[in-house]
Amino acid sequence: MKITTVGIDIAKSVFHAIGINAMGSILMKKEVKRMNRMIFVAQIEACRIALEACGSAHYWVREFRKHGHDVKFIAPQYVKPFVTGNKNDDNDTTTIAETAQRPTMRFVPIKNQEQQDIQAVHRLRERGVKERAALVNQIRGLLAEYGIVIHQGVRAVRRAIPEILEDGENGLSGLSRECFAGLYDELTALDEKIASHEQKLADIERTHDICQRLDGIIGIGPITATAAIFPRG
């Protein structure tokens, strides 16, 4: 019988592939080195290929689709309940293939390269915002140890630090002033990085069709508008 679904475990340097027919019977088992993966996929007759969501999976989905395959992307939490027997590469890969054939299975939306590019900018911005919040909290905590209390928030810290550094009567030593000056420089650098990412999103927002449809809606700016471009999953 014809192979209808191939499950591929792409999480390791050696990929495991298992092909099953419409009845769920295993017709093929193969281990493929990373360098030979595209050759292997090109040789398979067009069918459904199922992958478990993990790092680099979106890239492989796009590459496999170039060879005419119907590629599906499954979230790990939907695969795990159907694993039978001991956990090993063959069982995991078989489960991926079998899960992809379930009529009620929910698949992860596939991102194209443009969507991945925009998501990367979002993630870099989000990381910068988190790092800045942690830095601000550290600055406030360290200053409190010297009896200097400033308000919460990035703006309050950004405004207060230069004044604190210039105040010669607040009891800070030369070494502590040097430390806080360095922290202020870090904060300034993070502000610039975040602003750069936000500028990229603003540029995208001005020219992208999806963003233009959201233009004018109260409360939706470049960050929210560009987040609508890539599917969540």
C-alpha positions in Angstrom: 0.0 0.0 0.0 1.0 3.6 -0.5 2.7 5.7 2.1 0.3 8.5 3.0 2.1 10.1 6.0 5.7 10.3 6.9 6.7 11.4 10.5 10.1 13.0 10.8 11.9 13.8 14.1 14.1 16.7 13.2 15.4 17.4 16.8 18.7 15.6 16.4 21.6 15.5 14.0 20.4 12.1 12.7 16.7 12.4 11.7 14.3 9.5 12.1 11.6 9.0 9.5 8.7 6.5 9.6 6.2 6.2 6.8 2.7 4.8 7.4 -0.3 4.1 5.2 -3.9 5.2 5.6 -4.5 2.3 8.0 -1.6 3.2 10.2 0.6 0.3 9.2 4.4 1.1 9.2 5.8 0.7 5.6 9.1 2.5 6.1 11.7 3.2 8.7 14.8 5.2 8.0 17.6 7.2 9.7 18.8 10.1 7.7 21.8 12.3 8.4 21.2 16.0 8.4 23.2 16.6 5.2 21.1 14.0 3.3 17.6 15.1 4.5 16.6 17.1 1.5 17.8 14.2 -0.8 15.6 11.8 1.2 12.6 14.1 1.1 12.9 14.7 -2.6 12.9 11.0 -3.3 9.6 10.4 -1.4 6.4 10.4 -3.5 4.3 13.4 -2.6 2.5 12.8 0.7 1.8 14.3 4.1 4.9 15.0 6.2 4.5 15.6 9.9 6.9 17.4 12.1 6.8 18.2 15.8 7.2 21.8 16.7 10.8 22.6 17.7 13.6 24.9 16.7 14.2 25.3 13.0 11.0 23.5 12.1 9.5 26.4 10.1 12.5 26.4 7.9 12.2 22.6 7.2 8.4 23.0 6.6 9.1 25.5 3.8 11.9 23.4 2.3 9.8 20.2 2.3 6.9 22.0 0.7 9.1 22.8 -2.3 9.0 19.1 -3.2 5.2 19.0 -3.3 4.6 17.6 0.2 1.7 18.6 2.4 3.7 19.4 5.5 2.0 19.6 8.9 3.4 21.1 12.1 2.2 19.6 15.4 2.6 21.1 18.9 4.4 18.7 21.3 1.5 18.8 23.8 -0.7 17.2 21.1 1.8 14.4 20.4 2.7 13.3 23.9 -0.7 11.8 24.9 -0.5 9.3 22.0 3.0 7.9 22.7 2.9 4.2 23.3 5.6 2.1 24.9 9.0 3.3 26.0 10.2 6.7 24.8 12.6 6.3 22.0 13.2 7.7 18.5 11.1 5.1 16.7 8.1 5.4 19.0 8.3 9.2 19.0 8.4 9.4 15.2 5.7 6.8 14.7 3.4 8.8 17.1 4.1 12.0 15.1 3.0 10.3 11.9 -0.1 8.7 13.5 -1.1 12.0 15.2 -1.0 13.8 11.9 -3.7 11.5 10.5 -6.2 12.2 13.2 -9.1 14.1 11.7 -9.6 16.4 14.7 -5.9 17.3 15.1 -5.0 21.0 15.4 -1.9 22.0 13.6 0.5 24.9 14.3 0.2 27.7 11.7 3.2 27.8 9.4 5.2 31.1 9.1 6.7 32.2 5.9 10.1 34.0 5.9 8.6 37.5 6.0 6.6 36.5 9.1 9.6 35.0 10.7 11.6 38.1 10.1 9.0 40.3 11.8 8.7 37.9 14.6 12.4 38.0 15.1 12.3 41.8 15.5 9.5 41.4 18.0 11.4 38.9 20.0 14.6 41.0 20.1 12.5 44.0 21.3 10.8 41.8 24.0 14.2 40.6 25.2 15.5 44.2 25.4 12.4 45.3 27.3 12.8 42.4 29.8 16.6 43.2 30.2 15.8 46.9 30.8 13.2 46.1 33.4 15.7 43.8 35.3 18.4 46.5 35.0 16.1 49.2 36.4 15.1 47.0 39.3 18.8 46.3 40.1 19.7 50.0 40.0 16.8 50.9 42.3 17.8 48.0 44.7 21.4 49.0 44.8 20.6 52.6 45.4 18.3 51.7 48.2 21.3 50.1 50.0 22.9 53.6 50.0 19.7 55.2 51.4 18.7 56.6 48.0 15.1 55.8 47.0 13.7 56.6 43.6 10.3 56.0 42.0 9.5 52.9 40.0 9.6 52.8 36.3 12.2 53.3 33.5 11.5 57.0 33.1 11.9 57.7 36.8 15.3 55.9 36.9 16.4 57.4 33.6 15.7 60.9 35.0 17.1 60.4 38.5 20.5 58.8 37.8 22.2 61.9 36.3 21.0 64.0 39.2 22.2 61.4 41.7 25.7 61.2 40.0 26.0 65.0 40.1 24.9 65.3 43.8 28.1 65.5 45.8 26.3 65.4 49.1 24.4 62.1 48.9 27.2 60.0 50.4 28.1 57.9 47.4 31.8 57.1 47.1 33.9 57.4 43.9 33.7 53.7 43.3 29.9 53.5 43.7 29.4 56.5 41.4 31.5 54.8 38.8 29.3 51.6 39.1 26.1 53.6 38.8 27.5 55.6 35.9 28.2 52.2 34.1 24.7 51.0 34.9 23.3 54.2 33.4 25.3 53.7 30.3 23.9 50.2 30.0 20.4 51.6 30.4 21.0 54.1 27.6 22.4 51.4 25.3 19.3 49.3 25.9 17.0 52.3 25.2 18.8 52.7 21.9 18.4 49.1 21.0 14.8 49.0 21.9 14.1 52.2 19.9 15.9 50.7 16.9 13.7 47.6 17.0 10.6 49.8 17.4 11.6 51.9 14.4 11.9 48.8 12.3 8.4 47.8 13.3 7.1 51.3 12.6 8.6 51.2 9.1 6.9 47.8 8.4 3.6 49.1 9.8 3.6 52.0 7.3 3.9 49.8 4.3 2.3 46.4 5.1 -1.2 45.7 3.8 -2.4 44.0 6.9 -1.2 46.8 9.1 -2.9 49.4 6.9 -6.2 47.7 7.5 -5.7 48.2 11.2 -4.7 51.8 10.7 -6.9 54.2 12.6 -8.2 51.8 15.2 -7.7 53.3 18.6 -5.2 51.5 20.7 -3.4 49.8 17.9 0.1 51.0 17.1 3.0 49.6 15.2 3.8 46.9 17.7 0.3 45.5 17.8 -0.3 45.9 14.1 2.9 44.1 13.1 2.2 41.3 15.5 -1.0 40.6 13.5 1.2 39.8 10.5 2.6 36.5 11.8 0.3 33.6 12.9 0.5 32.6 16.6 1.0 29.0 17.5 
